[in-house]
Structure formats: structure tokens, C-alpha cells
């Protein structure tokens, strides 16, 4: 009997929530994270147009733009959390604990919906299906695994207790390092996902671009330091050409940029077929500082 009681003894939670770290190191991590997330945001934008990552430069303007977008997103997120907390408080504690993982995974499609909108359903539908799978595991799976337990609430409670007793990798990490480092890591991954999605969404939805009226016309995709990275484009199809152009603003300070609403711009789905409808990207006398490159845009 004593051995059986020992076997059924609940697993002790030895998790230590303390994470000893000095204020200097903490501020350093915050600064490094801010730079990294800004770079990730810029990389998400540049990746849509296939701009080489070696050219990406994190500037103060980019950092301010990124945090302006992020503050708006977190405002939306706090509203969602406030509504979720209110709903969870009104539920049975067992049901609230069961539905919590579903609310957490629901963050992922909400990020895409916030940045891309409901129209771009193809970008977040797979994540929504993933949330439905989690909901099935949380609410339907206990009916199969806890068939000997009577009552649906009791089945959910028995499944929660069984999951708590199981020794898995996340629980081992929490026991070894404490909760705070795990939470910091999860927030870091979440921030990376948000920053990358925000940069991609800006590129997909952007409509206003600087245009150089050369022959052929060049749209400026991004400016890093004094280097304007552009590409030829088709005003009718709104498709980009297959080559980049690099224009040095310092070498030619008299170059004229005109802000036009020509987007959103897209990359050609079929490079060979679409290139027949696009003007050739060759240097012209009107843009002597424009350098032709052979970097393709897929």
C-alpha cells in the first residue's frame, strides 16, 4: 500500500521563478532585442522583394517606424487579452484551464489578421486550422482517454491532472532553469514572429513609392543610407522587373524622386512570360549613377 501511495504521489513542482540577472545585463538584452526585432522587421520587408540581406541597414527612422507599428499591435493585443480574461473568469475553472491553450494558439492567426486583414485569408487559414486542432485535443481527446471517468467536467479535470503528472521537455526546462527564462524565450520567439510578419505585411500592402522617371521608369523599393534600391515595373500589371538598380543619392544629389501611388506591387509569378511585358532594365543617359544588377526578383 505504501508503494502504491508513493507511486500516486503528485509530482512536485520545483520550478523556480527567479532569474538572477543584473540590471546592466537586462538593459543590454533589451537594447539587443530592439535592434534584432527591427532588423527582423526590415528583413521581412526586404525578403518580399528579394532584396539581398547584406544591404539591409537598421537606421533610427526604421526603428521608430517599427515601434510605431508594434505599439499599435500591442494595443490590439491588450484588448484581446482583456476580453479573454473577462471570458475566462466567468467560466468553470476546469474549462478555463482547458481553453487557455486554445486562446494562446489563437494569437498566431490574429497576428496575420491584424497585419494583413481578413481578405488575405490564405495567409492565416492554416494557423486557424491549427487552433481548431488544439481545441479538438483539449475538448474532444479527453472523451477518448478518460472513458472510465463519469461526467464531462470530470473527464477534463482527469486529463489536466494526467498532463500535469507527465514529465515532458517543457516541464523539465522549467525545473532546470525556472519559469522566467522560459517566458523570456517564448516572448523572444513571439517578438520575432510579429516583427517578421509586420515587415512582410508592409511590403505586401504598400501603395506609395518613390519613382525615378528615367528610361525605363524605376520604382524605389528601399533606401539604405544613400543607396536607393529600385527595379523597373509595369504600371498596368503592377509587376516588378527581373533586375535591381542601385542609385547613389550622394553621387547625384540632383536626382528627382516623385512619390506616386502605384502599388501594391507584386513579383511576377512566371519570370519568362512576365519579362516579355516589362521594359528592359538598361542604364540610360538620364540616370548615369544607376547600376544594373543581375539579381533576379522571383
CORQUI-V591094 format. One record per pair of residues at least 4 apart in sequence whose C-alpha atoms are under 8 Angstrom apart, sorted by the first residue. I is the first residue (numbers start at 1). J is the second residue. D is the distance in Angstrom with one decimal. If there is no record, write none. Layout:
i=[I/I]
j=[J/J]
d=[D/D]
This chain:
i=[1/2/3/4/5/10/11/11/13/14/15/15/15/15/15/15/16/16/16/16/16/17/17/17/18/18/18/19/19/19/21/21/22/23/24/25/26/27/28/29/30/31/32/33/33/34/35/35/35/36/37/37/37/37/38/38/38/38/38/38/39/39/39/39/40/40/40/40/40/41/41/41/41/41/41/41/41/42/42/42/42/42/42/43/43/43/43/43/44/44/44/44/44/44/44/45/45/45/45/45/45/45/46/46/46/46/46/46/46/46/47/47/47/47/48/48/48/49/49/49/49/50/50/50/51/52/55/56/57/57/58/58/59/60/61/62/63/64/65/66/66/67/68/69/69/70/70/71/72/73/73/74/75/76/77/78/79/80/81/82/83/84/84/85/86/87/88/89/89/91/91/92/93/94/94/94/94/95/95/95/96/97/98/98/98/98/98/99/99/99/100/101/101/102/102/102/102/102/103/105/105/105/106/106/106/107/108/108/109/109/109/109/109/110/111/111/111/112/112/112/112/112/113/113/113/113/113/115/115/115/116/116/116/117/120/121/122/124/125/126/127/128/129/130/131/132/133/134/135/135/136/136/137/137/138/139/139/140/141/142/142/142/142/142/143/143/143/145/146/146/146/147/149/149/149/150/150/151/152/153/154/155/156/157/158/159/160/161/162/167/167/168/169/170/171/172/173/173/173/174/174/174/175/177/177/178/179/180/181/182/183/184/185/186/187/188/189/190/191/192/193/194/195/196/197/198/199/200/201/202/203/204/204/204/205/205/206/206/206/207/207/207/207/207/208/208/208/208/208/209/209/209/209/209/209/209/209/210/210/210/210/210/210/210/211/211/211/211/211/211/211/211/212/212/212/212/212/212/212/212/213/213/213/213/214/214/214/214/215/215/215/216/216/216/216/216/216/217/217/218/218/218/218/218/219/219/219/219/220/220/220/220/221/221/221/221/222/222/222/223/223/223/224/224/226/226/226/227/227/227/227/228/228/228/228/229/229/229/229/230/230/230/230/231/231/231/231/231/231/231/232/232/232/232/232/232/232/232/232/233/233/233/233/233/233/234/234/234/234/234/234/234/235/235/238/238/238/238/238/239/239/239/239/240/240/240/240/240/240/241/241/241/241/241/241/241/242/242/242/242/242/242/243/243/243/243/243/243/243/244/244/244/244/244/244/245/245/245/245/246/246/246/246/246/247/247/247/248/248/248/249/249/251/252/267/267/268/268/269/269/270/271/271/272/273/274/275/281/282/283/283/283/283/283/284]
j=[5/6/7/8/9/165/164/165/175/175/174/175/176/177/178/179/174/175/177/178/179/178/179/180/178/179/180/178/180/181/25/26/26/27/28/29/30/31/32/33/34/35/36/37/188/38/39/58/63/40/41/191/192/195/42/58/62/63/66/195/43/56/57/58/44/192/195/196/199/45/66/195/196/197/198/199/200/46/56/58/62/196/199/47/53/56/196/199/48/195/196/197/198/199/200/49/196/199/200/201/202/203/50/51/52/53/56/199/200/203/51/52/53/200/200/203/204/203/221/267/297/296/297/298/55/56/224/224/224/225/62/63/63/64/65/66/67/68/69/70/195/71/72/73/198/74/195/75/76/77/114/78/79/80/81/82/83/84/85/86/87/88/103/89/90/91/96/93/96/95/96/96/97/98/153/156/157/99/153/156/100/101/102/138/139/156/160/103/135/138/104/105/134/106/131/134/135/138/107/130/131/134/110/128/131/111/112/127/113/124/125/127/128/114/115/194/197/116/117/123/124/197/117/118/120/121/124/197/198/201/120/201/205/121/124/125/126/128/129/130/131/132/133/134/135/136/137/138/139/140/140/141/141/142/142/143/156/144/145/146/147/155/156/159/147/152/155/159/155/158/159/155/154/155/158/154/155/155/156/157/158/159/160/161/162/163/164/165/166/171/172/172/173/174/175/176/177/178/182/178/179/182/179/181/182/182/183/184/185/186/187/188/189/190/191/192/193/194/195/196/197/198/199/200/201/202/203/204/205/206/264/264/265/266/263/264/263/264/265/261/262/263/264/265/259/260/261/262/263/219/220/221/259/260/261/262/263/219/220/221/257/258/259/260/217/218/219/220/257/258/259/260/217/218/219/220/255/256/257/258/217/218/256/257/218/284/286/287/283/284/286/232/279/280/281/282/284/232/233/230/231/232/233/245/230/231/232/233/228/229/230/231/228/229/230/231/228/229/230/227/228/229/228/229/248/249/250/246/247/248/249/246/247/248/249/244/245/246/247/244/245/246/247/240/241/242/243/244/245/281/240/241/242/243/244/278/279/280/281/238/239/240/241/278/279/238/239/240/241/277/278/279/239/262/262/263/264/265/266/265/266/267/268/265/266/267/268/278/297/267/268/275/278/279/281/297/271/275/295/296/297/298/281/292/293/294/295/296/297/292/293/294/295/296/297/290/291/292/293/289/290/291/292/293/289/290/291/252/289/290/253/255/289/289/297/298/274/298/274/298/274/275/298/276/277/278/279/292/292/287/288/290/291/292/288]
d=[6.3/6.2/6.2/6.2/6.0/6.7/7.9/5.8/7.6/5.7/5.7/4.6/7.5/7.9/5.3/6.6/7.6/6.9/7.3/4.3/6.3/5.0/4.8/5.5/6.5/7.5/6.5/7.0/5.9/6.7/6.6/6.7/6.2/6.1/6.1/6.1/6.3/6.2/6.1/5.9/6.1/6.4/6.1/6.0/7.9/6.1/6.1/7.6/7.7/6.1/6.1/6.9/6.1/5.8/6.2/6.9/7.1/5.7/6.3/7.1/6.0/7.8/7.8/6.1/6.1/6.7/5.9/5.4/7.7/6.5/7.1/4.6/4.8/7.4/6.3/4.5/7.6/6.1/7.2/7.7/7.8/7.7/5.8/5.7/6.7/7.2/7.1/7.1/6.7/7.7/4.8/6.7/7.4/4.5/4.7/7.3/7.8/4.3/4.7/7.5/6.6/5.2/5.9/5.0/7.4/7.3/7.8/7.9/7.9/7.8/6.0/7.7/7.8/7.5/6.3/6.5/7.5/7.7/7.8/7.2/6.5/7.9/5.7/7.2/7.5/7.4/7.2/6.7/5.8/7.3/6.3/7.1/6.3/6.2/6.1/6.0/6.2/6.1/6.4/6.2/8.0/5.9/6.5/6.4/7.8/6.1/7.9/6.2/6.5/6.2/7.5/6.0/6.4/6.4/6.2/6.0/6.3/6.1/5.9/6.2/6.3/6.1/7.6/6.2/6.7/6.8/5.4/8.0/7.6/6.4/5.8/6.0/6.2/6.3/7.0/6.9/6.0/6.0/7.5/7.5/6.1/7.9/8.0/6.0/7.3/7.3/7.5/6.5/7.4/7.1/6.3/6.2/7.5/6.1/6.2/6.1/5.8/8.0/6.9/8.0/5.8/7.9/6.4/7.2/6.0/6.2/6.9/6.5/6.1/5.1/7.4/5.3/5.8/5.9/6.4/6.9/7.8/5.6/7.2/6.9/5.8/7.1/4.6/5.7/7.8/7.9/6.8/7.4/6.3/5.9/6.0/5.9/7.7/7.8/7.5/5.7/7.5/6.3/6.3/6.3/6.4/6.4/6.3/6.4/6.2/6.2/6.3/6.2/6.0/7.8/5.1/6.5/4.8/7.6/7.1/7.7/7.3/7.4/6.4/5.4/7.8/6.0/6.1/6.0/5.9/7.6/6.8/7.7/5.6/7.1/7.0/7.7/6.6/5.7/7.8/6.5/6.8/6.2/6.4/6.2/6.1/6.2/6.2/6.2/6.1/6.1/6.2/6.2/6.4/6.4/7.0/6.3/6.2/6.2/6.2/6.1/5.9/7.3/7.5/4.6/5.2/6.7/7.9/6.6/7.6/7.1/6.1/6.1/6.1/6.2/6.1/6.1/6.3/6.1/6.0/6.2/6.3/6.2/6.0/6.1/6.1/6.0/6.3/6.3/6.0/6.3/6.5/6.3/6.0/5.6/8.0/6.4/7.3/7.6/7.7/5.6/6.1/5.3/7.7/5.3/5.8/3.7/4.7/7.5/6.5/5.5/4.3/6.2/6.3/6.6/6.4/7.1/5.6/5.6/6.4/6.8/7.4/6.0/5.3/7.8/5.7/5.3/4.4/6.3/7.1/5.8/4.5/6.0/5.5/5.2/6.2/6.8/5.9/5.1/6.3/7.5/8.0/6.4/5.2/6.6/4.9/6.7/7.8/7.8/6.7/7.2/6.0/6.4/8.0/6.0/7.4/6.6/6.3/7.1/6.5/7.6/7.9/5.9/7.1/5.9/5.3/4.6/6.7/7.9/5.2/5.6/6.2/6.8/6.2/5.7/4.1/6.8/7.6/5.7/5.2/7.3/6.1/5.4/7.1/5.5/4.4/6.0/6.6/7.8/5.8/5.2/6.2/6.4/5.7/4.9/6.3/5.7/5.0/6.4/7.0/6.8/5.9/4.9/6.6/5.6/5.0/6.4/7.8/6.4/6.0/7.6/6.1/4.7/5.6/7.9/5.9/4.9/7.8/7.4/7.6/7.7/7.1/7.8/6.3/6.6/5.6/4.3/5.3/6.7/7.6/5.2/5.4/6.5/7.6/7.7/5.9/7.7/7.5/7.0/7.2/6.6/7.1/5.1/6.3/5.8/5.0/5.6/5.8/6.8/6.3/5.5/6.7/8.0/7.7/7.8/7.7/6.8/6.2/7.6/7.7/7.2/7.2/7.1/7.5/4.9/5.1/7.5/6.8/7.4/6.0/5.6/5.5/5.1/6.5/6.5/5.5/7.0/6.2/7.3/8.0/6.0/5.4/5.1/6.1/7.9/5.4/5.2/7.0/7.9/5.7/4.6/6.6/6.5/6.4/7.4/5.4/7.3/7.2/6.9/6.7/6.3/6.1/6.7/7.7/7.3/5.9/5.8/7.0/7.0/7.6/6.7/7.7/7.1/6.5/6.8/7.0/6.4/7.0/6.6/6.6]
